[in-house]
Amino acid sequence: MDIPKGYFAIYVGEQEKKRFVVPVSILSEPRFQELLRQLEQEFGYNHPMGGITIPCSEAVVTHLASRFV
């Protein structure tokens, strides 16, 4: 599945990864930057799938993201 221009992929999951396609513009949002910092400190992340890969449960990311809405 291609990623549209102006978007990028985030993969979330411990074993099986779920892909989220989000707009690049979110990278300039301070709340999103803080979310990525928190996730990196807690879980670390790398990019083996060509997008940001966060090795934790989807529920953790959803919970943290909900605090920034």
Secondary structure per residue as TSV (DSSP state, phi and psi in degrees):
chain	resnum	aa	ss	phi	psi
A	1	M	-	360.0	125.1
A	2	D	-	-76.2	153.2
A	3	I	-	-101.2	126.4
A	4	P	-	-63.7	153.4
A	5	K	T	-57.7	135.9
A	6	G	T	90.3	5.9
A	7	Y	E	-128.8	163.9
A	8	F	E	-145.2	165.3
A	9	A	E	-101.8	143.2
A	10	I	E	-123.6	128.7
A	11	Y	E	-107.9	129.9
A	12	V	E	-127.3	134.2
A	13	G	-	150.0	156.5
A	14	E	S	-85.6	-56.8
A	15	Q	S	-100.1	-66.7
A	16	E	S	-91.9	130.8
A	17	K	-	-96.5	135.8
A	18	K	E	-103.4	135.3
A	19	R	E	-98.2	132.3
A	20	F	E	-117.5	133.4
A	21	V	E	-107.5	118.6
A	22	V	E	-126.0	154.5
A	23	P	E	-69.8	143.0
A	24	V	G	-58.2	-31.1
A	25	S	G	-58.7	-22.3
A	26	I	G	-67.4	-21.7
A	27	L	G	-63.6	-24.6
A	28	S	G	-87.7	-4.6
A	29	E	-	-78.3	121.6
A	30	P	H	-56.3	-35.4
A	31	R	H	-65.9	-40.0
A	32	F	H	-68.7	-39.5
A	33	Q	H	-61.0	-41.1
A	34	E	H	-65.1	-40.8
A	35	L	H	-59.4	-46.2
A	36	L	H	-62.6	-39.3
A	37	R	H	-62.1	-45.1
A	38	Q	H	-63.3	-43.7
A	39	L	H	-64.5	-39.5
A	40	E	H	-64.7	-43.6
A	41	Q	H	-63.6	-41.1
A	42	E	H	-78.0	-43.2
A	43	F	H	-121.9	-17.7
A	44	G	-	71.1	168.4
A	45	Y	-	-161.7	157.5
A	46	N	B	-143.2	-174.3
A	47	H	-	-132.3	49.9
A	48	P	T	-72.1	-14.5
A	49	M	T	-104.5	8.7
A	50	G	S	88.9	2.5
A	51	G	S	-143.3	175.3
A	52	I	E	-63.3	129.1
A	53	T	E	-118.2	121.6
A	54	I	E	-113.3	113.6
A	55	P	-	-85.8	62.6
A	56	C	S	-143.4	174.0
A	57	S	-	-69.0	151.5
A	58	E	H	-59.7	-34.0
A	59	A	H	-62.3	-37.6
A	60	V	H	-64.6	-46.6
A	61	V	H	-65.1	-42.5
A	62	T	H	-61.2	-43.7
A	63	H	H	-62.8	-48.2
A	64	L	H	-64.3	-41.9
A	65	A	H	-64.1	-34.5
A	66	S	H	-65.3	-25.0
A	67	R	T	-72.7	-18.2
A	68	F	T	-102.0	1.8
A	69	V	-	-79.7	360.0
